[in-house]
Amino acid sequence: MLLASRFEGRRKSAITPFDWRGALVLSLALFLLVYGLTQLNLRDALHSLTSWPISACFLTALVLFVLFLSVEQRAIDPLLDLRLFARRQIVIAGLLSIAAGICIVTIIFVPVLAQYVLNYQPDRAGSMVTVSALMLLIATPLVGMLIDRIGARLIVIIGASLSTIALYLLSIVPPGAFWTFIIALSVAGLGLASFLGTPLRYITINEAPPEQRASSLAILSIGNSLGQTVGVPLA
């Protein structure tokens, strides 16, 4: 409380209205997209896509996404500043943020995998997530120190490569292979630390003009949320 009182308050003239319209339209679009994905039967994808409830969800979501772009162009302080998409590096960072969100979703299913592969009980299987969390905790500050030395681009490439290796190891781990499972989870934690968060934020902030840096970070946040939102029903 004492530290918070040291901050200088913003003048009322600097406060801009929140983009409620954009937030509402985006929320509805994501809701319909997720609902459609949860109803999709991938074993008979063509039939599922042509069925009216699912196709209606996807078409309505598409219309709402287009409407969202139109709303953002007219908003005083948009959730998503569309001018930033003219910068190639920010677009790439946004796409990588979506991929990182999908990778994070895979960690949710680690306890289920541990039950099948290691024959663990649910309570013990759930504790396996802490392996990746611990490696993420250890590696994150190290990644922050390495960015200025070797550059964010190389760190992102290493992180994406480690995440890919980890997912591959988890897909082929044989029953009872405890240490293979631990190694895969450790590599996943290292990959996420290098692939998610600091490196992408570093790239985005340096690419955006000073007055648009907050909006550029919103692209990463929305991209990561979109990856997680889409990744769960697909999984």
Secondary structure, 3 states (H helix, E strand, C coil): CCCHHHCCCCCHHHCCCCCHHHHHHHHHHHHHHHHHHHHCCHHHHHHHHHCHHHHHHHHHHHHHHHHHHHHHHHCCCCCCCHHHHHCHHHHHHHHHHHHHHHHHHHHHCHHHHHHHHCCCCHHHHHCCHHHHHHHHHHHHHHHHHHHHHHCHHHHHHHHHHHHHHHHHHHHHCCCCCHHHHHHHHHHHHHHHHHHCCHHHHHHHHHHCCHHHHHHHHHHHHHHHHHHHHHHHHHC
